[in-house]
Amino acid sequence: MNSLIIASILSLASNNKIVYQDTTTVDYWKQRAKFAMKEAIIQKRIGDRNAVLLEEVKRKLENCEKAKKGGDE
């Protein structure tokens, strides 16, 4: 049962279909855990990069709105 839960978590973390494998070796689960951790780090970096880009776009939009208001007066 625990291996099914771990397989489900790892499948969700890697956006794959949930596939139960009756493989309970420690090395297999260590390998899967390392892979899931690497994927989580990659996704965090992508999220951080997107947050920075979002702030930059917001700042540019605010500057455009300020310039437009300044031109209307």
MARDO-783848 format. One record per residue: x, y, z of N, C-alpha, C in turn. Coordinates in pm, whole numbers, plus 50000, padded with zeros to 5 digits. Layout:
! residues N
XYZXYZXYZ;...
***
This chain:
! residues 73
500824988050000500005000050000500875012650000;501935012650081502805024250085503445026849950;503805016049880504435017949749503435023949650;502165020849663501145026849577501025041749604;501065045649730500995059849767502205067249713;503385061449730504605067849680504565068849529;504115058349462504015058749315503045069549271;501955071249344500975081549310501585095449326;502295097649434502915110749459503955113749352;504795104149321505825106249220505205108449083;504145101349052503485103148923502875117048914;502265121749021501685135149021502775145649011;503885143549077504985153149075505585154348936;505565143448860506155143848727505095145248618;503845147848655502735149948562502525138048468;502755126148515502535114148436501275107248484;500825097648403499705089448448500155081448570;499215078648656499535070548773499625056048729;500805050548741501025036648703501645029648823;500975019548871501495012248986502455001548936;503645001648990504614991248960504924983949089;504924970949081505204962949200506714961649217;507354972849232508804973149250509064980049383;509554972649476509704978249610511164978849654;512094978349560513494978949600513824993049646;514714993949741515125006849796515795015249690;516635009249607517335016749503516355023049404;515315015549370514315020849276513655033349334;513245032649460512545043949521513485055649547;514755052849575515725063649588515885070849455;515955063049348516095068949215514865077449181;513685072249209512455079749181512385092449265;512805091749391512785103349479513755114049429;514945109949386515905119549331515335126349207;514705118449121514105123949000513015133949036;512155130449130511065139349171511625152249232;512705151149308513305163149368513885172149259;514545166149160515095174049049513975181148974;512895173948948511755179948878511145191348960;511055189449090510505199949177511395212349174;512705210449174513635221749167513475229049035;513365221448926513175227648794511885235748792;510795230048843509515237048843509585249548930;510305249049041510455260849127511215271749054;512265267948984513045277848908512185284348800;511385276148732510485281548629509495291248693;508945287448808508005296248878508655309248921;509875308348973510595320449014510855329548895;511275323548783511545331248662510265337948611;509165330648615507895336348571507445347648662;507705346548791507345357248884508135369848853;509405368348821510235379848786509735386248657;509405377848558508885383048431507555390248451;506705384848537505425391148566505615404848627;506535406048721506805419048783507335428948679;508165424248588508705433048484507585437848391;506685428948355505565432648268504655442548340;504395440248469503555449548546504195463348550;505505463748573506215476548579506125483748444;506315476448335506235482548202504835487648174;503825480148215502445484348196502155497048275;502625497548399502435509648480503125521648416;504325519648363505045530448297504285535348173;503715525948098502935529647979501685537548019;501015532948126499815539948171500155553948221;501285555348292501715568548339502025577548221;502715572148121503065580048003501815584247927;500845575247919499595578347849498825589247923;498755588348055498075598648134498785611948122;500105611648119500885623948105500665630347969;500455622347866500225627647731498815632847713;497865627847791496465632247779496245645847842;497075649847935496855662348009497255674447932;
***
